[in-house]
Each structure stands twice: as structure tokens, then as C-alpha cells.
Amino acid sequence: MLYPSNYVNKIIYRIKWVTQKNIEAVENKALKKEELKEKIRKNSSVNG
């Protein structure tokens, strides 16, 4: 069964949008993790 092209295009656009949001979320999570490691390392060197 074939779907109208505008429907398919909406699905493809949605998949791309969701994928992009997931990539951004992973990047933000990694960045926050690195910032936390840096903060802990700085506090450890100051305190210890």
C-alpha cells in the first residue's frame, strides 16, 4: 500500500527531528558529565 507523499514526508521529517533531539540530549548529558568531573577534580585538588 502506498501512502501520499506529503504523509511520508511528514513521517521522515518527524524521524529526523526526533533523532536530532536525541543527539542533542546525549551531547548535553555528556557535557554536563564532563563539567561535573571537572568540578569534582577542582574541589579534590583544593581540599586534598
N, C-alpha and C positions, 0 to 999 in steps of 0.2 A: 504494500500500500504506500502510495506516495503522498507526502504532505505538501501543503502550499509552501512555496519558497520563503515567504515572509515569516511563517511559523518556524521553519527550520533555522532561519537567520536569527530569530529571537532566542531560540534554544542555544545556538552556537555563541551568541553574544553573552548569554547568561553564564554559560560554562566558562568562557574567558574571564568574565567579571569575577566569578567565584574563585577561580584559580588565582587570579591576581590578588584578591583579598587574602587568600590563604598564604600566598608567598609573602605578602606584606606582614601578616601576622607572625609568621615564622621569623622573618627578619627582625621585627620589633622584639620578639621574645629573646632572640639571640643577642641583640644589642643590650637589652636590659640585663641579661645574664652576665655579659661581659662587664657592664658598668658595676654590677653588684660585686663581681670578683675583684675588680679594681678597687672598689671602696673597702672591701674586706682586707685586701692586701695593704692598702694605705693605713688602715686602722691597726693592723697587726704590726706593721713596722713602727708606728708611733707608740703603741702600747708595749711592744715587746722588744 
